[in-house]
Structures are given as structure tokens and as C-alpha cells.
Amino acid sequence: MRKVKLFIANSLDGYIARLDGSLDWLFTDDDYGTKNFLESIDTAMMGRKTYDVTLSRGGIPDSPKGIKYYVFSRSSKSNSDKKVQLVSGNVRSFVESLRQAEGKDIWLMGGGELVESFLKEHLIDEILLTVHPVILGAGIPLFRGEHRQTDLKLINCRFYESETLIENAR
Ligand SMILES: NC(=O)c1ccc[n+]([C@@H]2O[C@H](COP(=O)([O-])OP(=O)(O)OC[C@H]3O[C@@H](n4cnc5c(N)ncnc54)[C@H](OP(=O)(O)O)[C@@H]3O)[C@@H](O)[C@H]2O)c1
């Protein structure tokens, strides 16, 4: 069965974006495993606020790999962007039916609020967390602390060069 993988970048103090949603702190020359990860998936899911940020950054990129994008929203009922499909119903039944379908693994992109919903429903199979060497001090948290303890198994840990990121910060 296809896995649901949360692949997301985090600051050392646990934020996925600044308070204004900006992501300027996370881009480095190193791709910290993104290229390899994208080979493993053909479907991506994101919360509506993450989608809004994506739109402000130029929208969903044309995907040569044909990634199918789903945007979760309780409030939006229609959407004119042909590159995404809106999901507003029950998260569990939607994800379970996606999992049963043929295909590669499924990327849970975030943000924190959608991750919260997935954790509550035990719908995440793997977490690939890139921890960037920066303490933002404030921001949008990955884990909002509104769920019960979830025990995990550490499978792997990998080091990426962070020189560029540190130089950019100066
Ligand atoms: N660092 C990274 O790698 C990374 C990755 C992804 C996102 N981000 C950042 O994270 C920020 C957004 O995160 P966020 O936590 O504020 O918001 P989010 O999770 O992206 O979006 C929240 C919205 O998703 C919808 N939603 C959440 N749970 C739902 C459910 N169970 N069913 C249906 N819809 C549901 C709701 O949309 P409605 O309000 O429309 O009902 C909710 O307001 C952005 O700044 C983005 O750039 C960073």
C-alpha cells in the first residue's frame, strides 16, 4: 500500500514558516534530499494556507513528473486552478481511498494545521524532517501541541552542508 510521508522543513526551534508565512530562511544550495524524495511520490497534499503561499510564489509548478495536487479546505467549496483538486470532506476516508489506489507514495506537504489533522487520525506513515540550523524565535509551528503523544521509530539521520545557509544569514 502507498505510504503517506510528511516531508517538511523545520527551524531548530520547530517552526515551518515565519509568522508572516515567509520561507526565506530555508533555501540553500543543497536540496537536503528533495530531489530523491520527489522520485518516490506522485501525489501531494497541502492545507489551504500553504496553497495560498504557493500561489503567492507563482503557483503550483508545471510538473514533468505529473504530480497530482490536493488542497484541503473546510471553507472553500470551489476552485478554478486546474492544477489542484479541492478536498473538503472527511480526511480519513479520503486518504484511505488514496492509499488504496495504484501509484507511488503520497507527500503530505503541510502546513502545521493539516499535519495536526493527519496526526489525530494516525494517517502519517513516515516523517522526513529537515532541521535547518536557524533559530527563528517566532513562527508557525509544525507541531501545534494539540494532539496526544505519538511514539515513533528513528529510521535514519543524514547530515547536509549548511555553510551556505549560515552565510546567507549574515
Ligand atoms: N517549511 C516547510 O517545509 C513548509 C511546508 C508547508 C507549509 N509551510 C508553511 O506553513 C504555513 C501554513 O501552515 P498553517 O499551519 O498555517 O496552515 P495549513 O495547514 O497549510 O492550512 C490550514 C488550512 O487547511 C485547511 N484544513 C486544515 N485541516 C483540515 C481538515 N482536516 N479538513 C479540511 N481542511 C483542513 C483549513 O482551510 P480553510 O481555512 O480554507 O478551511 C485550514 O485553515 C505557510 O506559511 C507555509 O508556507 C512550510
The ligand as an ORCA input file, in Angstrom:
! r2SCAN-3c Opt
* xyz 0 1
  N       8.740     24.647      5.964
  C       8.054     23.909      5.104
  O       8.585     22.955      4.509
  C       6.603     24.229      4.861
  C       5.787     23.281      4.212
  C       4.440     23.582      4.068
  C       3.933     24.785      4.525
  N       4.750     25.681      5.117
  C       4.224     26.951      5.607
  O       3.197     26.704      6.555
  C       2.303     27.840      6.575
  C       0.870     27.364      6.607
  O       0.682     26.466      7.691
  P      -0.619     26.547      8.605
  O      -0.466     25.561      9.699
  O      -0.857     27.967      8.979
  O      -1.810     26.171      7.613
  P      -2.099     24.896      6.641
  O      -2.064     23.630      7.423
  O      -1.279     24.993      5.415
  O      -3.603     25.238      6.195
  C      -4.620     25.291      7.153
  C      -5.938     25.218      6.440
  O      -6.091     23.923      5.847
  C      -7.457     23.530      5.928
  N      -7.566     22.338      6.761
  C      -6.831     22.003      7.850
  N      -7.244     20.829      8.342
  C      -8.258     20.411      7.549
  C      -9.096     19.275      7.534
  N      -8.996     18.315      8.474
  N     -10.020     19.163      6.559
  C     -10.157     20.120      5.605
  N      -9.394     21.235      5.568
  C      -8.450     21.373      6.526
  C      -8.205     24.728      6.505
  O      -8.536     25.536      5.373
  P      -9.786     26.605      5.357
  O      -9.406     27.698      6.307
  O      -9.833     27.058      3.922
  O     -10.998     25.840      5.767
  C      -7.137     25.402      7.339
  O      -7.379     26.774      7.617
  C       2.617     28.659      5.344
  O       3.314     29.814      5.727
  C       3.532     27.757      4.515
  O       4.472     28.479      3.759
  C       6.084     25.435      5.296
*
